[in-house]
C-alpha cells in the first residue's frame, strides 16, 4: 500500500514536537504519494485552504492537490485509501 496518513501534532509543552511533525509532513509531500490529513476539529483547515489557493494561483497542479485528502470522516478516509491502494 502506497499511502500516508498524517495526524500531526500541536506544540504542547515542547514546540520541537510540532516542528518535527511539520518536517515529517514536508518529507511526506516530497515522496509523491497520496496523503491523508486526519482533520479533527478542523485542525488542518487552514492548510487545506492554502493548498486550494495554491491551485487557484497556479503554484500547484490540480492532480497533485487531489493526492491530499483532508477529512475528519473515517469512512471518507477509508474510501480514499482503498481508491489509492
N, C-alpha and C positions, 0 to 999 in steps of 0.2 A: 504494500500500500504506500503510495507516494502523496501523503497529505500531512499537514502540520496543524495542530490545534494549539493556539496561543492564548493563554489565560492572563498573562501579565501579572502586575503587582501594583501595590501602592507603596509609597516610601516608608510608612510606619515609622519606627524609631531610627531606622538606618537607611538613609537615602541611597546608599550604594546598592541596595537590593533592587530598587526601582531602576537605577542606572544599568545594572546587569540585565534586567528584564528588557529594557529598551535596546540594549546591544544585541540581545538574543533575537528580538523582533526584527532588527535590521538584518542580521545574518539570515533569518528565515526568508526575508524578502529577496535576498541575493541568490538563494538556491533555486528559484524559479519553480516552485511547487505550489499547488493550491493551499491556502492558509485560512484557518478559521479563527476569528476573534470571538471568544465567548463573551458577549456584550452585556453582562449582568448589570442591571440598573443603569444602562446607557453609558457605562464606563468608557467605551471606545467610540462614542457617538461623534465627538469632535474629530477623531482620526478618520472615521468614515466620511465625514463631510469634507475633510481635507482631500482625501482620495478622489471624491466626486468632483471637487473643484479642480484638481489636477487634470482630470479628464476634460472638463469644460475648457480649461486654459491650454489644452493640448500638450501638457507636460507628461501625461501618462496615457498610454493607449487603452482603449476600452477593453480589449481582450485581456490585457494584463490586469486591469481593475476587477474583471469578472473572476479572477483567480482568488479574490479575497472575499470571504463571507463574514459579515458582522451580524451576529444573531444571539438572542437570548433563548431562542426556541431549540430545545434539544432535538425535536423532530426535524426541524429545518436543517440543523447541523448534520443529523444522521443522513438525510436525503442528499445533502451536498457531498458528504464523504462517499456515499455509495455511487453517486454520479461521477466522481473523480477517482475512483479506485480502479 
